[in-house]
Structures are given as C-alpha cells and as structure tokens.
Amino acid sequence: MTNDNSKLTKEKKHQARQQKLKEKVDQRIANATKEKGLLLVITGNGKGKSTSGFGTVARAVGHGLKASVVQFIKGTWECGERNLLELHDVDFHVMGTGFTWETQNKEEDTKAAQSAWSDAKVLLSDDSIDVVLLDEITYMVTYGYIDLEDVVECLNKRPAHQHVIITGRACHRQLIELADTVSEVQSIKHAFDNGIKAQAGIDW
C-alpha cells in the first residue's frame, strides 16, 4: 500500500510540474500575436546550415507558400535539394563559380557574386514571393564581393510579409542584429575530418 501511495504522490508531483510548464508555454503562445516576415540567420562552423535553410523552404512550399533560392558559392555540380524543389516550382539562381579557393580569381568571383546578388535584389522586391533563401551569402559579404549596406537596405525594404533565410559561416554582426531568429550550428565531429568523402544524398 505504501508503494502505491508513493507512486501516486510521484505521479501527482509530475502532473503538477507539467501543468506549470503548460501554463508558461500557453502564456507565451498567447502573447505571440504579431505577424511579420522573418529574417532568419543560420550560421556557425558546423555542418547543416544550408540543409536547415532548404528544410525551411520545403516546409514553406508544403504550406503553399512561394519560395525562391539564390545559391552563392555553389558550383555547377548536382544539388539534391534543387532536384527536388524545382519540381515544386521553386526558382533557383546559382552563382555557379564554385569555391573561391578553386577559382582563385577575385575579379571573376566578384562579377559572379554581383550577378547573383542582382537576382536576389529582384526577389527581395517581389511581393509575390513569400520565402527567399540566400544560401551562403555571408561569405560574399565577408569577402567584400557584395556591399553590406546594400544587403541591409534591401532586407529592410523587402515586402512586409516576406521571410528571408541567410546561411553561411561568420555572419556579419549587423545581419545578426537585424535578424529575428539566429541559430548557430556547432561542429562536434565531421566525417570528412576522418577521410570520408562527401556523399550524394547526405552532403549534397
């Protein structure tokens, strides 16, 4: 009988804790009444920043939103996310030069970045687009290929309902301060560091 009473007491305590937690969560939900286009930044040195960005695009498309993607840095190799999302009317604008350490041509990289940024500016002024992914744009700002103030201005002037996702390492503090949500992906372990090559469907 004692064991039964002890078990009942533990259950009641658990329910009381969960009820308090529920009340706090419910209150936060009740307080969140504003709607606006969000700026999300996904940065850090870990794997999964672009993957997270594309996951958000897929989620948006699943809810019937119109999305577009601008890929900076990426080269001409196959992209699994593009293969899938283009089937669902997601437009892709790809810089297409690859990594800067492969091209080793700052002038050409700058031209390519400016061209991709021109595409991005059109998307950021298009009221019909609900979500824009600026994949790995942080590098373009860091290298000085794209003017930071121009990026900030376009983000501030975009349609009020439009959500923007920025990915890439070392995101500039002005973009972080401007963002509504910032996530940092940390690297604990990476297969590549142990000599395992990048694999289709997992890494690209």
DAZIVEN-V610373 format. One record per residue. RES is the residue in one letter. PHI is phi in whole degrees, -180 to 180 (999 if undefined). OMEGA is omega in whole degrees, -180 to 180 (* if undefined). D_LAST is the distance of its C-alpha to the last C-alpha in whole Angstrom. Layout:
BEGIN
res->RES phi->PHI omega->OMEGA d_last->D_LAST
res->RES phi->PHI omega->OMEGA d_last->D_LAST
END
This chain:
BEGIN
res->M phi->999 omega->180 d_last->60
res->T phi->-63 omega->179 d_last->59
res->N phi->-62 omega->179 d_last->55
res->D phi->-65 omega->179 d_last->55
res->N phi->-65 omega->180 d_last->56
res->S phi->-64 omega->179 d_last->54
res->K phi->-64 omega->180 d_last->51
res->L phi->-66 omega->179 d_last->52
res->T phi->-64 omega->179 d_last->52
res->K phi->-62 omega->-180 d_last->48
res->E phi->-66 omega->179 d_last->47
res->K phi->-65 omega->178 d_last->49
res->K phi->-64 omega->178 d_last->48
res->H phi->-63 omega->179 d_last->44
res->Q phi->-63 omega->180 d_last->45
res->A phi->-65 omega->178 d_last->46
res->R phi->-64 omega->-179 d_last->43
res->Q phi->-68 omega->178 d_last->41
res->Q phi->-65 omega->177 d_last->43
res->K phi->-63 omega->178 d_last->43
res->L phi->-63 omega->179 d_last->40
res->K phi->-61 omega->180 d_last->40
res->E phi->-62 omega->178 d_last->42
res->K phi->-65 omega->179 d_last->40
res->V phi->-65 omega->179 d_last->37
res->D phi->-60 omega->-180 d_last->39
res->Q phi->-67 omega->178 d_last->41
res->R phi->-64 omega->178 d_last->37
res->I phi->-65 omega->180 d_last->36
res->A phi->-65 omega->-179 d_last->40
res->N phi->-78 omega->-178 d_last->40
res->A phi->-88 omega->-174 d_last->36
res->T phi->-110 omega->-176 d_last->38
res->K phi->-80 omega->173 d_last->36
res->E phi->-126 omega->179 d_last->34
res->K phi->-163 omega->172 d_last->32
res->G phi->-71 omega->-175 d_last->28
res->L phi->-96 omega->169 d_last->26
res->L phi->-109 omega->-179 d_last->25
res->L phi->-111 omega->177 d_last->22
res->V phi->-116 omega->176 d_last->20
res->I phi->-121 omega->-173 d_last->18
res->T phi->-130 omega->-179 d_last->18
res->G phi->112 omega->-175 d_last->18
res->N phi->-93 omega->-177 d_last->17
res->G phi->-85 omega->177 d_last->15
res->K phi->-76 omega->172 d_last->11
res->G phi->121 omega->-179 d_last->11
res->K phi->-68 omega->178 d_last->12
res->S phi->-64 omega->179 d_last->10
res->T phi->-57 omega->178 d_last->9
res->S phi->-65 omega->178 d_last->13
res->G phi->-61 omega->179 d_last->13
res->F phi->-67 omega->176 d_last->12
res->G phi->-63 omega->177 d_last->13
res->T phi->-67 omega->176 d_last->17
res->V phi->-61 omega->180 d_last->16
res->A phi->-61 omega->178 d_last->16
res->R phi->-62 omega->-180 d_last->19
res->A phi->-62 omega->180 d_last->21
res->V phi->-63 omega->178 d_last->20
res->G phi->-63 omega->177 d_last->21
res->H phi->-96 omega->176 d_last->25
res->G phi->86 omega->178 d_last->25
res->L phi->-84 omega->178 d_last->24
res->K phi->-93 omega->-176 d_last->23
res->A phi->-130 omega->176 d_last->20
res->S phi->-137 omega->-176 d_last->19
res->V phi->-129 omega->169 d_last->16
res->V phi->-118 omega->-179 d_last->16
res->Q phi->-105 omega->172 d_last->13
res->F phi->-92 omega->180 d_last->15
res->I phi->75 omega->-171 d_last->13
res->K phi->-55 omega->-180 d_last->10
res->G phi->-97 omega->-175 d_last->11
res->T phi->-99 omega->-179 d_last->12
res->W phi->-71 omega->-177 d_last->9
res->E phi->-63 omega->180 d_last->8
res->C phi->-125 omega->-177 d_last->6
res->G phi->-59 omega->180 d_last->6
res->E phi->-64 omega->179 d_last->8
res->R phi->-65 omega->178 d_last->10
res->N phi->-55 omega->-178 d_last->11
res->L phi->-80 omega->-170 d_last->12
res->L phi->-72 omega->177 d_last->14
res->E phi->-64 omega->175 d_last->16
res->L phi->-68 omega->-179 d_last->17
res->H phi->-115 omega->172 d_last->19
res->D phi->64 omega->173 d_last->20
res->V phi->-91 omega->180 d_last->18
res->D phi->-78 omega->176 d_last->18
res->F phi->-119 omega->174 d_last->15
res->H phi->-124 omega->-170 d_last->17
res->V phi->-114 omega->179 d_last->15
res->M phi->-59 omega->166 d_last->16
res->G phi->79 omega->-179 d_last->15
res->T phi->-95 omega->-177 d_last->16
res->G phi->86 omega->-178 d_last->13
res->F phi->-74 omega->-176 d_last->14
res->T phi->-64 omega->179 d_last->18
res->W phi->-75 omega->175 d_last->19
res->E phi->-90 omega->-178 d_last->18
res->T phi->-74 omega->179 d_last->20
res->Q phi->53 omega->-179 d_last->23
res->N phi->-139 omega->-174 d_last->24
res->K phi->-63 omega->-178 d_last->25
res->E phi->-64 omega->-180 d_last->27
res->E phi->-68 omega->178 d_last->24
res->D phi->-63 omega->180 d_last->22
res->T phi->-64 omega->178 d_last->24
res->K phi->-61 omega->-179 d_last->25
res->A phi->-65 omega->179 d_last->21
res->A phi->-64 omega->179 d_last->21
res->Q phi->-64 omega->178 d_last->24
res->S phi->-65 omega->179 d_last->23
res->A phi->-64 omega->179 d_last->20
res->W phi->-66 omega->176 d_last->23
res->S phi->-61 omega->176 d_last->25
res->D phi->-63 omega->-179 d_last->23
res->A phi->-63 omega->-179 d_last->22
res->K phi->-63 omega->177 d_last->26
res->V phi->-64 omega->-180 d_last->27
res->L phi->-64 omega->-178 d_last->24
res->L phi->-73 omega->176 d_last->26
res->S phi->-112 omega->-176 d_last->29
res->D phi->-94 omega->-177 d_last->29
res->D phi->-66 omega->-177 d_last->31
res->S phi->-84 omega->-177 d_last->29
res->I phi->-100 omega->-176 d_last->25
res->D phi->-89 omega->-175 d_last->25
res->V phi->-137 omega->176 d_last->22
res->V phi->-125 omega->174 d_last->20
res->L phi->-102 omega->176 d_last->17
res->L phi->-103 omega->-171 d_last->17
res->D phi->-76 omega->177 d_last->13
res->E phi->64 omega->177 d_last->14
res->I phi->-71 omega->-178 d_last->18
res->T phi->-58 omega->180 d_last->19
res->Y phi->-64 omega->-178 d_last->19
res->M phi->-65 omega->177 d_last->21
res->V phi->-71 omega->-179 d_last->23
res->T phi->-60 omega->-178 d_last->24
res->Y phi->-78 omega->-179 d_last->24
res->G phi->80 omega->179 d_last->26
res->Y phi->-74 omega->179 d_last->25
res->I phi->-125 omega->-178 d_last->25
res->D phi->-75 omega->-178 d_last->28
res->L phi->-59 omega->-177 d_last->28
res->E phi->-64 omega->177 d_last->31
res->D phi->-67 omega->178 d_last->30
res->V phi->-62 omega->-179 d_last->27
res->V phi->-60 omega->-179 d_last->29
res->E phi->-62 omega->-179 d_last->32
res->C phi->-65 omega->177 d_last->29
res->L phi->-65 omega->-180 d_last->28
res->N phi->-70 omega->-176 d_last->31
res->K phi->-96 omega->-178 d_last->33
res->R phi->-65 omega->177 d_last->30
res->P phi->-54 omega->-172 d_last->31
res->A phi->-60 omega->-177 d_last->32
res->H phi->-90 omega->-169 d_last->30
res->Q phi->-78 omega->176 d_last->27
res->H phi->-94 omega->179 d_last->24
res->V phi->-129 omega->178 d_last->22
res->I phi->-116 omega->177 d_last->19
res->I phi->-112 omega->177 d_last->18
res->T phi->-125 omega->176 d_last->15
res->G phi->133 omega->180 d_last->15
res->R phi->-71 omega->171 d_last->17
res->A phi->49 omega->179 d_last->21
res->C phi->-62 omega->-178 d_last->22
res->H phi->-62 omega->-176 d_last->25
res->R phi->-59 omega->179 d_last->28
res->Q phi->-66 omega->178 d_last->29
res->L phi->-72 omega->177 d_last->26
res->I phi->-65 omega->179 d_last->26
res->E phi->-66 omega->-179 d_last->30
res->L phi->-75 omega->-173 d_last->29
res->A phi->-68 omega->174 d_last->27
res->D phi->-87 omega->-179 d_last->28
res->T phi->-135 omega->179 d_last->25
res->V phi->-128 omega->176 d_last->23
res->S phi->-122 omega->178 d_last->21
res->E phi->-113 omega->180 d_last->20
res->V phi->-94 omega->-179 d_last->17
res->Q phi->-99 omega->179 d_last->19
res->S phi->-97 omega->175 d_last->18
res->I phi->-99 omega->180 d_last->20
res->K phi->-157 omega->179 d_last->18
res->H phi->-138 omega->-177 d_last->15
res->A phi->-58 omega->-178 d_last->14
res->F phi->-59 omega->180 d_last->13
res->D phi->-65 omega->178 d_last->17
res->N phi->-104 omega->174 d_last->18
res->G phi->81 omega->179 d_last->17
res->I phi->-95 omega->-174 d_last->14
res->K phi->-73 omega->176 d_last->11
res->A phi->-64 omega->-173 d_last->8
res->Q phi->-123 omega->-179 d_last->7
res->A phi->-59 omega->178 d_last->5
res->G phi->88 omega->178 d_last->6
res->I phi->-117 omega->-177 d_last->6
res->D phi->-103 omega->180 d_last->4
res->W phi->-160 omega->* d_last->0
END
